[in-house]
Amino acid sequence: MEDVPMPDGSLIKEALTTQMPFGKYKGTTIARLPVSYLEWFIRKGGFPQNKLGRQMQTIYEIKLNGLEYLLDAFK
């Protein structure tokens, strides 16, 4: 059985307060970005290759899998 890596708690916590610095949702916290916007990034070539991109990827995976309740633990 393959080990599934656990999400980085610090990335999740920061995604609750980090604001999107550009684009249609500029000023919206990463954790509140709609899935459709995160999917748009994937269609356009993927998330940025930096901390912001890792936060976006983590939130996308949480939302995609219906695990948004996990965000409550970090609030």
Secondary structure, DSSP 8 states (H G I E B T S, - for coil): --------HHHHHHHTT-B--SSTTTTSBGGGS-HHHHHHHHHTT-S-SSHHHHHHHHHHHHHHTT-THHHHTT-
